């Protein structure tokens, strides 16, 4: 309950910050900046991000090939869509992503459905490899930013934050490999945010959960390849940012786009409890754009276009997932009814025979 209250308060603060920024800049200037990109430019942004999203799912597959390529791409898309489009923090998006991993069909018959312990384990490993790639990406971005005159005001605070994040992720990896109380607490935390049946399955199978983690971390080459692919995807995301700025009329080059995108991602990671980084993302883009001579309305337009791009991808993904979930639930109900009818018939037949 306390976490939900904190998330709600941060959402309101983020919304207030976003409203204040737009009021300060003038909404008319923002719309003018966004009109420069046109429908074709926006579709190019969506296509570029969709390609990056496929790469993110592939990164997951490289680290956990047992899950299946289609399932990793689709489940990753659902996890990101939930975080971007629904009023949840990133933790809520993770819970929905775990559910999608369990229920998502595969294109290969040899890959069966995943149970909750395996789904939680593979999602944790994917998130860990992503953070490893992100740390390297932010360091590269800080190097680009540090070389820019006057930008070291941002460099040292973000670098300090990344150092703390690196220590935290190192401890998190050690905990995953060694098991212990922290993993059990994490599972129970997730259990409080999922349905009772799933909660029982997860908590009652902690040994299986730890076994899945041990199995995944026993192949460090796969973990490294997943982290490397994540880094390439982050660099690809910077390419989408560069394209967006070019279309908006801000010509800072790819290196500048890497600096902006990397530091913004680092700031957003620190605000993971704020749903969709509401307000935080806008403030970060405006502040960083200032160092590169980008007009504030263009920076805010870039942030809003990014949100529009994420919604344009996320809403269809969530709709398709909901349709898939409804079909799966209906099929389960039909199977249950058929099983009850069969049992009744068998019992009746046995009674007549006696």
N, C-alpha and C positions, 0 to 999 in steps of 0.2 A: 504493500500500500504506500509506503514512504517513497519508493522508487517511482511509482505512478504519479504521485503528487509532485515530485521533483521534475519529472518529465513534463507534466502539464505546466508548471511554473516557467520552465525554460522555454516551452513552446510560446507562451504568452510574451515572454521577454524578447524572443527572436522575432515574433510578429511585430512587436512594437518597434524593434530596431529596424526591421525592413520598412515599415511604414514611415519611420522618421527619415530614413535615407531617401526614400522616393519623394517625400514632401520637400526635403532639402534641395534635391536636384531638380524637381519639377517633372511630373509624370509625362508632360508633353515632349520634353527633350529625350526621355527614355524611349518613347514610342517612335520618335524620329530616328533615333539610332537603330532601333530594331527594324524599321522599315527599309533600311539600307540593304539588309541581307536578302530580302525577298523570299518567295516561296521556294525557289530553286536552291538558294543558299541554305535555308532551313532543312530541306530534304537532304542536302549533302551532309549537314551536321548529323542528322539522324542516321544516315547510312554509315558514316564514319564511326559513330558510337556503337552502332549495331555490330560492326566488324570487330571493334574492341571487345564488346560483350562476348562474342563467340570465342575470342582469344582468352578471355577470363575463364570461360567454361573449359576450354582446352587446357589451361593451366591446372585446373582442378583434376582433370583427367590424367595429366602427366604425373601428378603426385599420387593419385588414387585410381589407377586404371580399372580396378575391379568394379567400380561404380558404373562404368560405361560412358562413352563419349556423349551420346544424346542426353542421358540423364544428367550429367554434370552441366552441360550447356543450358538445358531447360531449367534445372533446379537453381543454378546460379542466376538466371534471368528472373525467376520468381523471387528469390531472396533480395536482389537489388530493387526490383519493382516494388516490393512491399516496403522497403526502406525509403524509397523515393516518393511513392504516391500515397501511402497510407500514413495516418497520424501516429506513427510508431517511432520509437528510437531505433537505433541500429540493432539493439538486442531483440526487439520485437520482430524485425526483419529476419534475424537469424532463426528464431523459433519457426516462422513460417517457412523459411528455407529448409529446415530440417523436416518439416511435415511434407514439403514438396519432394524431398529426396526419398522419403518412404513411399509415396504414392505415385511418383512419376513412372510411367511405363518406359520400357527400353525397346530398342530395335533389334536386339539379339535375344534369341530364345534361351541361350545358356546363362543369361543374367537374370536371376530371380529378384523378387522384391526385397528391399532392405528393411530390417527391423530397427527400432529406435536406437539401440546401443550403437549399431554400425553407422546409422545416419548421423548421430551426434558426433561420433568420432571423426568421420570423414569431413563433416562441416568444420570442425575445430581445426583439423589439419589444413584444410584449404584456407581458412582465415589466417592461420599462422603463417603459411607460405606467402600469402598476400601481404601481410605486414612486413615480412622479411624483404620482399621486393620493394615495398613502399619505402622502407627505411633507406635503402640504397638510392631510390629515385629522389627522395627528399634531399639526401646529401648531395646528389648531382645538381639538383635545383638550387641548393644553397651555394654551391660552388659558382653556378652561373650568376646568382644574385649577388654574391660577394664581389664578383668582378665588375659589377655595375656601380658607378659612382653614387655614393650616398645611401646605398641600400643596406649597409651593414647594421642599420638600426633593427632590421628584421632578422638578420642572419643569426645573431648570437642567441636571442630568445628561442627561435625555432630550433637552432642546433642543440640548445640545452634540452628542449622538449624531446627532440629525437633521441638524444642520449638516454634520457629517462625511459623513453619508449623501448629503446634497444635493450636496456637492462630488464625492463618488464617482460618483454617477449622472450628474452633468454631464460628468465625464471619460469615463464609459462611453459616453454619447451621442456625445461628440466622437470617440471611438475608432471607434464604429460608422460614423459618417459619413465618417471619414477613412481607414478601413481600417488597414493596417499590421500590425506584428508582434503586437500584443496580440490581434487577432482570430484570427490564425493559431494563437497559443498556446491561445486558448479552444477553438478547433475541435479541436486535438490533445488537449486535456484531455478534452473530451467523447468523442473517439474512443477514449480508453483505457477508457471505461466502457460501450461498446456493442459489438455483434457485429462480427467482423472484416470481413464484407462491407459493412456499413453504414459502418464506419470508413474503408474504402478509398474508398467513394463520397463521403463527406464531405470527406476530405482532398484527394482528387484533383479536387474541384470547388470549390476555394476561390475562384476567380474568379467562378464562378456564385453562390456564397454572398455575396460582397461585392456583386455586382450586384443581388441580391435585397434586401439591406439598403439600398443606394442608392435603389432603386425605392420602398421603403416609406417611407424618410425624406424622399423628394422631395415628399411630400404632408403638410405640417405641420398642415393643418386636420384631417386624419384622426387624426393623433397627438393633437392637442389634444382632439378629441371623445372619443377612447378614454380619455384620462387623466381627463376630466371625468366620464365614465360610471363609471370606477373609483372616483372620489371619492364619487359618489352611492351606489355599492354599499357602500363603507366606512361611510357614514352609515346605510345600510339595515342593515348588520351591527350597528351600535350600537343600532338599533331592536330587533333580535332580543335583544340583551343587556338592554335596558330591559324588554322583555316577560318575559324569564326572571327578572329580579330582582323584578318585580312579582308573578309567580307564586310566587316563593320567600318573599315577604313583606317584601322590602326596597324601600322607596319613596323613591328618590333623584331621580326625574325623568329626562327624556331627556337633559338637559345633563350630568347626572352620569354617565349611561351612556356618552355620547360621550367624556367625560374618561377613564373607566376603560378602555373598549375601545380608544381611540386610543393610550394609553400602553402598554397590554398588547401591542398590535400592534407598537409601536415596539421594545419589549423583545424580543419574539419574533423580530423581523427581525434583531436583533443576534445572536441565538442560532441562526442558520439551520443550523449544522452539527449541532445536537442533533436527532435524529429526533423529529418531532412536538412539538418544544419540551417534551419530557418533563421534568416537574418545574419548569421555568422558568415555564410558563404558570400553574401552581398558585400558585407563590410570588408572582408578579406580581399575581394576582387577590386573594390574601389581603392583601398589603401595601397595595394601592390601596383595597381595601374598608375597611381600617382608617381611612383618612382621611375616608371618607364615613359612618362609624359603622355599617358592615355587619359583622355577626358573622362571625368567621372560618370557622365551619362552613358558613355560607351562601355565602361567597365560594368556598370549596373545592367546595361542591356545585354552584355555577355552572360552575366549571371542568370538573368531571367530567361535568356535563350537556352541556357544549359538546363534550367528547370523545365522549360517547355519541351526540350529534346527528351529529357528523362521521362516526362509524362507521356509523350507521344509513343515512346517505346514501352513504358511500364503498364499503361492501361490495357492495351491489347494482350500483353503477357498475362496480367492478372485475370482478364476476362477468359482467356483460353484455359488457364489453370482452373478457374472456378467451374467451367464447363466440364473439364476432365474430372474434377472432384465430384461433381453431381452425377456424372455417368458412373463413376466408380461406386459411389454410395448406392445408387439405384441397382447396380448389378449385385452388390453385396446383399441388399434387401431381397432381391429376387432369389438369390441362391439360398438365403436363410429360409424363405417361405417354401421353396422347393424341398429343402432338407426336412422341414417340419412335416410337409405333406407326405413325403416318402416314409418318414418314421411312423406316422399315423397309419399309413397303408400297411406297412410291415407288421405293426402291432395287431391290426385288425385281421390280417391274414393268419397270423399266428394263433389268434383267439379262435377263429373258425376251425383251424386244423385241430386244435385241442378238443 
